Amino acid sequence: MKQLQLILFFLLTTGAVWGQGQADSLYRQMERGEITGEEWYLGLLKLGQVSDDVNGWVQYDDQVDVNSKLFKSLKKKSGLIFHIPNEYQVIKTNGNRYIQAYLFNLSDSIVTLPRLDATLDGIESELYLNNTWVKVKETKPASCGNSNWSQKLEPNTYLSIQIENHDIALGKVKVRQKIKLKVGDQVLESREVKALLFPNQLKLLTEKLN
């Protein structure tokens, strides 16, 4: 129940759904036990809910192995590289979906990364809507100043990051997506991946452009 309360707070504070009355009805159904929390959440997405928040959860950092399949798949092998592999979709045992990404430091200098507790700061998610790239999600500032800290990424090391995309990965409408990561004065851009939207999500996001 605590998790559902957190999701509800998250939804109410990060965006509107297509029909608030229908959303309220869904919540009452869940309270009465007529639908599960998962069915309630999916119903909100179908109504058009899209969060404007995104988190990139840091999994680990490690030394670069030049003989690894991951390293060999990089098109560029110098400087700071933000890489999303071909098989990027991660589905956890609880069903939550993430984009697997890696940040490689193949430069000669130590790179300082902004952190928010267990997540990486400076992430943006863009969708290609009406023939233009539109920022739909970004990392929000921490409510507690103690959450902010800096991580050093040494030369020839890399970071494994899993970026939330659950709410835009369950529909059937394919939309071009890319991730941006700000590191110092650099903005690193990923290759394109695919978001999977529900029709009302696409409609709501597109109408916000007008």
N, C-alpha and C positions, 0 to 999 in steps of 0.2 A: 504493500500500500504506500510506503514511503516513496518508492520509485515512481508510482503513478502520480503522487502529489507533486513530485519534482517535475515530471513531464507536464502536468497541467500548468504549473507556474511558468514553466519554460514557454509553453504555447501561448499563454495569455499575455506574456510580456514581450514576445519576439515577433508577433505578426498576427494578422487577422485571417479568419477563414471566410470562405465564400458566403455561407449563410449562418449567421450567429445563432439564429433560432434553431436550426438543425443541429448545430454544434452543442447547444444547451440540451437539446433532446437526447443526443448521444450520451452526454455525460450523465443525465438522469437515468438512462437505461443501464449504464455501467454501475451506478450507485445501487440500483435495484437488483443487480446481479443478472440482468437479462443478456448482457454482452460482457465479454472479457475486456481487460485493459488493452490488450493487443487489438481487439476488434474496434474499440473506441478510437484508439490512435490511428488505425488505418482508415476509419471513417472520416476523421478530421483531414487526413491527407487527401482523400478523395473529394472533400469539399473545397480543397484549394490551399490548405495550410502549407507554408514553407517557412522554416526558420531563417532568420537573417544572421544567425550565429554559426560559427564553424570552429571546431577544435582539431588540432593536430597532436595526437598523443604520441609522445616519444617512447619507442620500444627499447632501444638500446643503441650504443655506439660501439664501433669496432674498427680494427685495422683493415685497410683495403687489401684484398687478396687479388693480385693481378691475374691469377690463374682461374679465378672464379667465373662462372657463367654470368653472374651479375655484372662484374667489371667489364667483361668482354662485350656485353650488350650495349655499353655506353658508346654513343656516336662521337662524343668529345671526351678527351682524356687529360684535360688540364684545366686549372682554375676551379671555380666553385660551380658545381653541377647539381641541379634539382631534377631528379629522374623518377619517372613513373614507368614501371615495367609493363610489358604487354599483358601479363596476367596480374592485373592490379586489384581486382575486387576481392575484398576480405569479408567473409561472413562468419561472425562469431557464433558460438553455440546457442546464444540467446536470440540469434537472428539479426542482430545489429550489423550494419554494413559500413565498411570503411574503404578508402582508397589507399593502397600501399604505395608509399613514396620513399625516396632516399635522397639525402643531401650529402654529396661527396665534396670533401675538401682536397682537391688535387693541386693545390697551390703550394707555395713555399712559406706561407704565413699562417699563423693561428687565427681562426675566425671566431668572433664572439657572437653567440646566438642569444636572442632575448627569450627568456622562458617565463611561463606562468604555471607554477607548480609542475605538474607532470606533462604539460602541453607546451607547444612552441608558439610564440607570439608572431604576429605579422603575416598571417595567412589570409588570403582572399580566394573566393570561388566565383568564377564568372561563367555565365551561360550566353550562348549566341541566340539572341532574340531580335526579331525584326531586322535582320542583317547587320546587327551590331553586337559587340561584346558588352555585357552588362554585369556589373558586380552585384551579386545577390546575397553573398554571405561574407562575413569577415570576423576575425577574432575580436572578441569584446574585451575591454580592459577588466582587470581583476578588481573585485570589490574590496579586497584587502591588499594593502601595499606589501605585506610580507610574502605575497605570492610571486612577486617579481624578483627574478634573479638572472644571472648570466652564466651560460655554459661555454666553455672553450672547446672548439673543435680543432684538434691538432692536424697538421699536414698529413696527408695519406691516411686519413680516417674518414668514416662516414657515419651518418645517423639514419636509423630506421624510424619512419614516421607513419602513423595510420591516421588518415584524415576522414572525419565524419562525413558521410553522404547518405545516411539511411533514409532521410525524408524525401530525397530526390533520386532514389534508386529502386522504387517499388512499382512505378507505373509502366506504361507501354509506349509512351510517346518519347522517341529518342531525340535528345537535344545535345548539341555540342557543348562540352564543358572543358575548362582548364583551370588550373590552380596557380596562383601567384604567391611567392614567398619573399618578404622583405628582409634582407640581411644587411644591416648598416645602411649604406647609401645605394646598395644594389637591389633591384627587383628581379628575382628569378622567375621564369615562366615555364610551366610544365608543357609537355605535349598535350594534345587534345585527348579527352576520354569522352564517355557518353553518360549523360544523366538520363534517367528514365522517369518522366513526369506523368502524373494523372492529368487529364484534359483540363480540369478546373485549376490545377496548379499553373499550367501553361497560360491559361486565360488570365488568371490573376496577375501573374508576373508581367505579362505582355501589356495589360491595361495600366500597370504602374508606370509604363514608359510614356504614356500620353499626358 
